[in-house]
Amino acid sequence: MYYIINRKLEEVTFQDILNTKKQFVAILTYDEWKQQKQNFDMGIDIEHQTNEILITEAEVNYDSITGTFSIPNRIDLTKNDETFSFALDEKGIVFIDDEKIVEKYIQNYKKYKKWRFPGLERFLYDFLNQIIKDDLKLMETYEQKLNKIKITIIDEHNEVDQIFNHVNEIRSDIRYLRNHYDQLIDLGEVLEENENGFFEEENLRFFRLFINKIERLHDKSTLLMDYTIQVMDIYKTHIDLKQNNIMTMLTIVTALFTPLMLIVGWYGMNFHNMPELSYTWGYPSVIIVSIIIIIFGLSWFKYKKWL
């Protein structure tokens, strides 16, 4: 697909972009790019293969900028990234995309987006914004999940045992997005640097605006990473308190029954010269003494606020 950048993106033919002085946007498959790249007359030193894309990055060539996009799936970050590459110069930008990912992003705003001052810089700004348009909402969703987990820990719901894995999954997702933001910041800085002079100086502000947005998302993701640590600390503290309570109960039970065990051991010897064995009230007396010991022990523990 081919577009001319006017007040709106206008779909045109390949011959139209070759015969116009206006900046263009082209979306080609890798096979189409191999056949047509000579017609675009870009001075490319570094060309990326579409099957080797691992990160989002941009490289300055002799007379072009080439790079790749590796965009995490916001719905499920465990799935494969959406990947494509690009090449641009002062005339326009060519996306090399076998999966129609770029077309999806462009269609999201092509019908209604109008530019007062059209240009390649403004197109790139809007295109890059499409990649991160829902990320602030995504960060808020993660924050809400962490808040819910914290409340679950405090209220001691049954799901507490599953919290450790859940928080780790959220932490892993946020870390993955933060790495993506680092890469987008690097890409934006390459564009803003404008080493080859492809962009108008007054339009470099669009790249600075985009970098500022990414930096805010990066800071938000860092805060959420710290929040996951706080939630895990609360979880560990909860577990420690729970274990301490169990140990306290075991200690109290042990302390209560130790005197009773002494009595059992003492009278379990059954020596013939033990006069208590022949007493009529000996057995009831031992029961009463045992009850008194238990009541006294419980009262003492409550007085000391150990119960």
C-alpha positions as CSV (number, residue, x, y, z in Angstrom):
1,M,0.0,0.0,0.0
2,Y,1.2,3.5,-0.8
3,Y,0.2,6.9,0.7
4,I,0.9,10.5,0.1
5,I,1.1,12.7,3.3
6,N,-1.3,15.6,2.7
7,R,-3.8,17.0,5.1
8,K,-4.8,13.4,5.4
9,L,-3.1,10.2,4.3
10,E,-4.1,9.7,0.6
11,E,-3.9,6.2,-0.8
12,V,-2.1,6.3,-4.2
13,T,-0.2,4.0,-6.6
14,F,3.5,3.2,-6.7
15,Q,4.0,5.4,-9.7
16,D,2.3,8.3,-7.9
17,I,4.9,8.4,-5.1
18,L,7.7,8.2,-7.7
19,N,6.3,11.2,-9.5
20,T,5.5,13.5,-6.6
21,K,7.6,15.7,-4.4
22,K,5.4,15.2,-1.4
23,Q,6.5,12.8,1.3
24,F,5.1,9.3,1.2
25,V,4.4,6.2,3.3
26,A,4.8,2.8,1.7
27,I,3.9,-0.6,3.2
28,L,5.6,-3.5,1.5
29,T,6.2,-7.2,2.1
30,Y,9.8,-8.3,2.3
31,D,9.6,-9.8,-1.2
32,E,8.1,-6.6,-2.6
33,W,10.9,-4.6,-0.9
34,K,13.6,-6.7,-2.5
35,Q,12.1,-6.1,-5.9
36,Q,11.5,-2.4,-5.5
37,K,14.1,-1.0,-3.1
38,Q,16.3,0.3,-5.9
39,N,13.4,2.6,-7.0
40,F,13.4,4.3,-3.6
41,D,17.0,5.3,-4.0
42,M,17.9,5.2,-0.3
43,G,21.5,4.9,0.8
44,I,21.2,1.9,3.1
45,D,24.2,0.4,4.8
46,I,22.3,-1.7,7.4
47,E,19.3,-3.6,6.3
48,H,17.3,-5.7,8.7
49,Q,15.7,-9.1,7.9
50,T,12.1,-9.4,9.0
51,N,12.8,-12.9,10.5
52,E,15.6,-11.6,12.7
53,I,13.8,-8.9,14.6
54,L,14.4,-9.1,18.4
55,I,14.2,-5.4,19.6
56,T,13.0,-2.0,18.6
57,E,15.9,0.1,17.3
58,A,17.0,2.6,14.7
59,E,20.3,2.8,12.8
60,V,21.7,5.9,11.0
61,N,22.9,5.0,7.5
62,Y,24.9,7.1,5.0
63,D,21.7,8.5,3.5
64,S,18.8,6.9,5.4
65,I,17.6,5.6,8.7
66,T,16.7,1.9,9.0
67,G,15.4,0.0,12.0
68,T,13.0,-2.5,13.4
69,F,10.0,-2.6,15.7
70,S,9.3,-5.4,18.1
71,I,6.0,-4.5,19.8
72,P,4.7,-6.5,22.8
73,N,1.2,-7.9,22.6
74,R,-0.6,-5.8,25.2
75,I,-3.4,-8.3,25.6
76,D,-1.1,-11.2,26.4
77,L,2.6,-10.4,26.8
78,T,3.5,-14.1,26.7
79,K,2.7,-14.2,23.0
80,N,5.2,-13.3,20.3
81,D,5.9,-9.7,19.6
82,E,4.5,-7.9,16.5
83,T,7.6,-7.3,14.4
84,F,8.4,-5.3,11.2
85,S,11.2,-3.1,9.9
86,F,11.5,0.2,8.1
87,A,13.7,2.5,6.1
88,L,13.3,6.3,5.7
89,D,14.9,9.4,4.3
90,E,13.8,12.9,3.5
91,K,11.4,11.7,0.8
92,G,9.3,9.3,3.0
93,I,9.2,6.0,4.9
94,V,8.9,2.4,3.8
95,F,7.6,-0.2,6.2
96,I,8.6,-3.8,5.5
97,D,5.9,-5.9,7.0
98,D,4.7,-9.4,6.1
99,E,2.0,-9.5,8.8
100,K,0.0,-6.3,8.0
101,I,0.7,-4.9,11.4
102,V,1.6,-1.4,10.1
103,E,-1.6,-1.3,8.1
104,K,-3.6,-2.0,11.3
105,Y,-2.0,0.9,13.1
106,I,-2.5,3.3,10.2
107,Q,-6.1,2.3,9.7
108,N,-6.8,3.2,13.3
109,Y,-6.5,6.9,12.5
110,K,-6.3,7.3,8.8
111,K,-10.0,8.0,8.2
112,Y,-10.4,10.8,10.8
113,K,-6.9,12.2,11.3
114,K,-6.2,15.6,9.7
115,W,-3.0,17.6,9.9
116,R,-2.8,21.4,9.9
117,F,0.9,21.1,9.0
118,P,1.4,17.7,7.4
119,G,4.8,16.2,7.2
120,L,6.8,13.0,7.8
121,E,7.6,14.1,11.3
122,R,3.9,14.5,12.2
123,F,3.1,11.2,10.6
124,L,5.8,9.4,12.6
125,Y,4.6,11.1,15.8
126,D,1.0,9.8,15.3
127,F,2.2,6.4,14.2
128,L,4.4,6.0,17.3
129,N,1.6,7.2,19.5
130,Q,-0.6,4.3,18.1
131,I,1.9,1.9,19.6
132,I,1.5,3.2,23.2
133,K,-2.0,4.7,23.0
134,D,-3.5,2.3,25.7
135,D,-0.4,1.9,27.8
136,L,-1.3,4.3,30.5
137,K,-4.6,2.5,31.0
138,L,-2.7,-0.8,31.0
139,M,-0.4,0.6,33.8
140,E,-3.5,1.6,35.8
141,T,-4.9,-1.9,35.4
142,Y,-1.7,-3.4,36.8
143,E,-1.9,-0.9,39.7
144,Q,-5.5,-1.9,40.4
145,K,-4.5,-5.6,40.4
146,L,-1.7,-4.9,42.9
147,N,-4.1,-2.9,45.1
148,K,-6.5,-5.8,45.1
149,I,-3.7,-8.3,46.0
150,K,-2.6,-6.1,48.9
151,I,-6.2,-6.0,50.2
152,T,-6.4,-9.8,49.8
153,I,-3.3,-10.1,51.9
154,I,-4.5,-7.8,54.6
155,D,-8.0,-9.4,54.8
156,E,-6.4,-12.9,54.9
157,H,-8.5,-14.3,52.1
158,N,-8.0,-17.9,51.0
159,E,-6.2,-16.8,47.8
160,V,-3.2,-15.6,49.7
161,D,-1.3,-18.8,48.8
162,Q,-1.5,-17.9,45.1
163,I,-0.3,-14.3,45.5
164,F,3.4,-15.0,45.2
165,N,3.1,-16.3,41.6
166,H,0.5,-13.7,40.6
167,V,2.8,-10.8,41.7
168,N,5.7,-12.3,40.0
169,E,3.7,-12.5,36.7
170,I,2.8,-8.9,37.0
171,R,6.4,-7.9,37.8
172,S,7.6,-9.9,34.8
173,D,5.0,-8.1,32.5
174,I,6.0,-4.7,33.7
175,R,9.7,-5.4,33.4
176,Y,9.1,-6.5,29.8
177,L,7.2,-3.3,29.0
178,R,9.8,-1.2,30.6
179,N,12.5,-2.7,28.4
180,H,10.3,-1.9,25.4
181,Y,10.1,1.7,26.6
182,D,13.9,1.9,26.9
183,Q,14.1,0.8,23.2
184,L,11.4,3.4,22.1
185,I,13.3,6.1,23.9
186,D,16.5,5.2,22.0
187,L,14.6,5.1,18.7
188,G,13.0,8.5,19.4
189,E,16.4,10.0,20.3
190,V,17.9,8.8,17.0
191,L,15.0,10.5,15.1
192,E,15.3,13.7,17.2
193,E,19.1,13.8,16.6
194,N,18.4,14.2,12.9
195,E,22.0,13.4,11.9
196,N,21.2,13.3,8.2
197,G,19.0,16.4,8.2
198,F,15.9,14.5,7.0
199,F,13.5,16.5,9.2
200,E,12.6,20.1,9.6
201,E,14.2,21.6,12.7
202,E,10.9,23.1,13.9
203,N,9.3,19.6,13.6
204,L,11.8,17.9,15.8
205,R,9.6,18.9,18.7
206,F,7.3,16.0,17.8
207,F,10.0,13.5,18.6
208,R,10.7,15.3,21.9
209,L,7.0,15.1,22.7
210,F,7.0,11.4,22.0
211,I,10.1,10.8,24.1
212,N,8.5,12.7,27.0
213,K,5.5,10.4,26.8
214,I,7.6,7.3,26.8
215,E,9.7,8.6,29.7
216,R,6.5,9.1,31.8
217,L,5.4,5.6,31.0
218,H,8.9,4.3,31.9
219,D,8.7,6.2,35.2
220,K,5.3,4.8,35.8
221,S,6.5,1.2,35.1
222,T,9.4,1.8,37.5
223,L,7.0,2.9,40.3
224,L,4.9,-0.2,39.7
225,M,8.0,-2.4,39.9
226,D,8.7,-0.8,43.3
227,Y,5.1,-1.4,44.2
228,T,5.4,-5.1,43.4
229,I,8.3,-5.2,45.9
230,Q,6.2,-3.5,48.5
231,V,3.4,-6.0,48.0
232,M,5.8,-8.9,48.3
233,D,7.2,-7.4,51.5
234,I,3.6,-7.2,52.9
235,Y,3.0,-10.8,51.8
236,K,6.2,-12.0,53.5
237,T,5.4,-10.1,56.6
238,H,1.9,-11.7,56.6
239,I,3.5,-15.1,56.3
240,D,6.0,-14.4,59.1
241,L,3.2,-13.2,61.4
242,K,1.2,-16.2,60.6
243,Q,4.1,-18.5,61.4
244,N,4.8,-16.5,64.6
245,N,1.2,-17.0,65.7
246,I,1.5,-20.7,65.1
247,M,4.7,-20.9,67.0
248,T,3.1,-18.9,69.8
249,M,0.2,-21.3,70.1
250,L,2.5,-24.3,70.1
251,T,4.6,-22.7,72.8
252,I,1.5,-22.0,74.9
253,V,0.3,-25.5,74.5
254,T,3.7,-26.9,75.4
255,A,3.9,-24.6,78.4
256,L,0.4,-25.7,79.6
257,F,1.0,-29.4,79.3
258,T,4.5,-29.6,80.6
259,P,3.4,-29.6,84.3
260,L,0.7,-32.2,83.4
261,M,3.3,-34.3,81.8
262,L,5.5,-34.0,84.9
263,I,2.5,-35.2,87.0
264,V,1.9,-38.1,84.6
265,G,5.6,-39.1,84.7
266,W,5.8,-38.8,88.4
267,Y,2.8,-40.9,89.3
268,G,3.5,-43.3,86.4
269,M,6.4,-44.8,88.4
270,N,4.1,-46.9,90.5
271,F,6.5,-47.5,93.4
272,H,5.0,-49.4,96.3
273,N,5.9,-46.8,98.9
274,M,4.1,-44.0,97.1
275,P,1.2,-43.2,99.7
276,E,-0.8,-41.2,97.1
277,L,-1.6,-44.4,95.2
278,S,-3.7,-45.7,98.0
279,Y,-5.6,-42.5,98.7
280,T,-9.4,-42.7,98.0
281,W,-9.3,-39.1,96.7
282,G,-6.0,-39.3,95.0
283,Y,-7.2,-39.7,91.4
284,P,-9.8,-36.8,91.7
285,S,-7.2,-34.7,93.4
286,V,-4.8,-35.1,90.4
287,I,-7.6,-34.1,88.0
288,I,-8.5,-31.0,90.0
289,V,-4.8,-30.0,90.3
290,S,-4.4,-30.5,86.5
291,I,-7.5,-28.3,85.8
292,I,-6.1,-25.6,88.2
293,I,-2.8,-25.6,86.4
294,I,-4.5,-25.2,83.0
295,I,-6.7,-22.3,84.3
296,F,-3.8,-20.6,86.0
297,G,-1.7,-20.9,82.8
298,L,-4.3,-19.6,80.5
299,S,-5.0,-16.7,82.9
300,W,-1.3,-15.9,83.1
301,F,-0.9,-15.9,79.3
302,K,-3.9,-13.6,78.9
303,Y,-2.6,-11.3,81.6
304,K,0.7,-11.1,79.6
305,K,-1.3,-10.6,76.4
306,W,0.3,-13.6,74.8
307,L,-3.2,-14.9,73.9
